[in-house]
Amino acid sequence: MRGSKVIGDREASTNLRYKFGRNLKVDDKQAVFIKSPVEYKLPRGSVTTNYVMAKEDYYFVYPTEYHKFINYYRDSFQHGGISMQEMILPS
């Protein structure tokens, strides 16, 4: 439902709800930033590979053509990212 501006290099993944690559930057309120992928059992592409996962109903948009993609994806359903149900484990 809501766009979040993400900054990364050309080698970053293209997914809307999670990204991996080098030098990723995103607002901490809108995404979970994973600096150590091994701790989360994620592949460690290289020493500089980072992961970001969208929180709640956010999706990632690059700054180039930001408004075009915000309008394109507005009110659409995008899967992936992190939801409250995935974070809370029953005891």
C-alpha positions as CSV (number, residue, x, y, z in Angstrom):
1,M,0.0,0.0,0.0
2,R,2.8,2.5,0.8
3,G,6.1,3.1,-1.0
4,S,9.4,3.3,0.7
5,K,12.4,4.8,-1.0
6,V,15.4,2.5,-1.2
7,I,18.9,3.3,-2.4
8,G,21.2,0.7,-3.8
9,D,23.6,0.0,-6.6
10,R,22.6,-1.5,-10.0
11,E,23.4,-5.1,-8.8
12,A,20.6,-5.0,-6.1
13,S,17.7,-7.4,-6.5
14,T,14.5,-6.1,-8.1
15,N,11.9,-7.5,-5.7
16,L,9.4,-5.0,-4.3
17,R,9.2,-6.4,-0.8
18,Y,12.8,-7.5,-0.1
19,K,16.1,-6.6,-1.6
20,F,19.7,-7.8,-1.3
21,G,22.8,-6.2,-2.5
22,R,25.6,-3.8,-1.6
23,N,25.2,-0.4,0.1
24,L,21.4,-0.6,0.6
25,K,19.9,2.3,2.4
26,V,16.3,2.6,3.5
27,D,14.3,4.2,6.4
28,D,14.5,2.0,9.5
29,K,10.8,2.6,10.3
30,Q,9.7,1.1,7.0
31,A,12.1,-1.9,6.7
32,V,14.2,-4.4,8.6
33,F,17.9,-4.0,7.7
34,I,19.9,-7.2,8.0
35,K,23.7,-6.6,8.0
36,S,24.6,-10.2,9.0
37,P,22.7,-12.6,6.7
38,V,24.2,-15.7,8.3
39,E,22.4,-14.9,11.6
40,Y,19.1,-15.2,9.7
41,K,20.1,-18.3,7.8
42,L,20.3,-16.3,4.5
43,P,22.9,-16.8,1.8
44,R,26.0,-14.6,2.3
45,G,26.7,-13.5,-1.3
46,S,29.8,-11.5,-0.3
47,V,31.1,-9.6,2.7
48,T,29.3,-6.5,1.6
49,T,25.9,-8.1,0.8
50,N,23.1,-6.7,2.9
51,Y,19.4,-7.5,3.0
52,V,16.3,-5.3,3.6
53,M,12.8,-6.6,4.1
54,A,9.7,-4.4,4.0
55,K,7.7,-4.0,7.1
56,E,3.9,-3.9,7.3
57,D,2.4,-2.8,4.0
58,Y,5.4,-1.1,2.5
59,Y,7.1,-1.9,-0.8
60,F,10.4,-0.6,-2.2
61,V,10.8,2.0,-4.9
62,Y,14.1,3.4,-6.3
63,P,14.5,7.2,-6.4
64,T,14.6,7.2,-10.2
65,E,11.1,7.5,-11.5
66,Y,9.8,7.3,-7.9
67,H,6.4,8.9,-8.5
68,K,5.8,6.7,-11.6
69,F,6.2,3.5,-9.7
70,I,4.4,4.8,-6.6
71,N,1.3,5.4,-8.8
72,Y,1.8,2.1,-10.6
73,Y,1.9,-0.1,-7.5
74,R,-0.5,1.9,-5.3
75,D,-3.3,-0.2,-3.9
76,S,-1.9,-3.4,-5.3
77,F,-1.1,-6.6,-3.4
78,Q,2.6,-7.4,-3.2
79,H,3.7,-10.6,-1.4
80,G,6.8,-11.1,0.7
81,G,8.4,-8.9,3.3
82,I,7.7,-9.3,7.1
83,S,4.2,-9.5,8.6
84,M,3.3,-9.5,12.3
85,Q,2.1,-13.2,11.9
86,E,5.6,-14.2,10.7
87,M,7.3,-12.5,13.7
88,I,5.2,-13.8,16.6
89,L,5.6,-17.5,17.5
90,P,3.0,-19.2,19.6
91,S,4.4,-20.5,22.9
